[in-house]
Amino acid sequence: MFEWSEEDLMVRDAIRGFIDKEVRPHIDELESGALPPYDIIRKMFAAFGIADMQRDALEKELAAEAEGAERAGRSESSSFADSAMLLLNTELAGVSLGLVASLGVSLGLTAATIRAKGTLAQKKRWLPELVTMEKVGSWAITEPDSGSDAFGGMKTSVRRDGSDYILNGNKTFITNGPYADTIVLFAKLDEQDGTPPRDRKVLTFVLDKGMDGLTQGKPFKKMGMMSSPTGELFFDNVRVSADRLLGETEDLGDDKRGSAGAKAGFVAERVGIAALSLGIINECLRLSVDYAKKRTLWGKNIAQFQLIQLKLAEMEVARLNVQNMVFSAVERSRAGKQMSLAEASAMKLYSSRAATEVAMEAVQLFGGNGYMAEYRVEQLARDAKSLMIYAGSNEIQVTHVAKGLLAD
């Protein structure tokens, strides 16, 4: 059974110290959108040596690939780094969920897709500045009319023009979109061979900020996760050279529609939702226990009332359940066992629902104070709700779980 080591707990305490010093004092600026999260993330990477670890790991990986060597198995140091990042995400989620979302999309989706699908030259071109957060990445798949039907309903298209491609369309709800330096983009190949639009190949490209015809919209105003800038991307006859096509080939092998790479991203993203949910539950429980001990009613603190105790007990049950799911995912990752999309969807479905229920109960426990921004549980409730929509709505998770159960 996985549990945090003494070293992990020391890292956790250091992270909490950093959050108290560098994040909590800026919550209002982050929540208003006045302060983009990236400088705080970079400061955090520097403080914990994460940028150096990422840079060193990438250099070794690229050197091995250049020599034609197979990737080595996971080492204890990489497992420790994974634990540190998991702790970092969990602790941050309870204070500034949007900050984690911006980090996760840049590092966990944008960089990871280039890492998985790019040529060696492409990895050398874009990854060094992405893995250290010197540059901000975004992962552009969602469109106004194809959120849950990401591939079938995709309308953003590319057509061949000599050795280049011409890109047209738009994407929406793109995390980091307004400020992204590097954009991993999914677009349908406009084939003229009679292939129905829904079945056409989906190619993956890498774009850079400032390209002619690329417009990055302003950040949306949102219900929650305000510290994570989200916006639209517009493509008006953007000329894309062939060296920006990930893998530099249209041959997708058995993955005829090009969806496998994105699905791998969905698995990682949905497992990550459980860690974020755990962070929100932890913070809600901490704040609720503290408040219940201090708030008095009829001459006694409300922690003595059985109904309040029931709320706290149910929060703790949710915490244990979600923590066990996260620990199970860590164990499987360390054992090299791949999690299926159905399993990741089940984790996302349960954990996001649990986090939202706990956060709403925290607001209720705080009473009128819980509805006030000063007490922070209202922010946690708004943030938690986003997890039921983010990374695929929970209704879509039900579909993926059921498909996994009913598959032959």
Secondary structure, DSSP 8 states (H G I E B T S, - for coil): -----HHHHHHHHHHHHHIIIIIGGGHHHHHHTSS-SHHHHHHHHHHTTHHHHHHHHHHHHHHHHHTT-------HHHHHHHHHHHHHHHHHHTT-HHHHHHHIIIIIIIIHHHHHH--HHHHHHHHHHHHTTSS-EEEE---TT-SSSTTTT---EEEEETTEEEEEEEEEEEETTTT-SEEEEEEEE---SS--GGGS-EEEEEEETT-TTEEE------SS-TTS-EEEEEEEEEEE-GGGBGGG-S--TT-TTS-HHHHHHHHHHHHHHHHHHHHHHHHHHHHHHHHHHH-EETTEEGGGSHHHHHHHHHHHHHHHHHHHHHHHHHHHHHTT----HHHHHHHHHHHHHHHHHHHHHHHHHHGGGGGSGGGSHHHHHHHHHHTTTTTS-HHHHHHHHHHHHH--
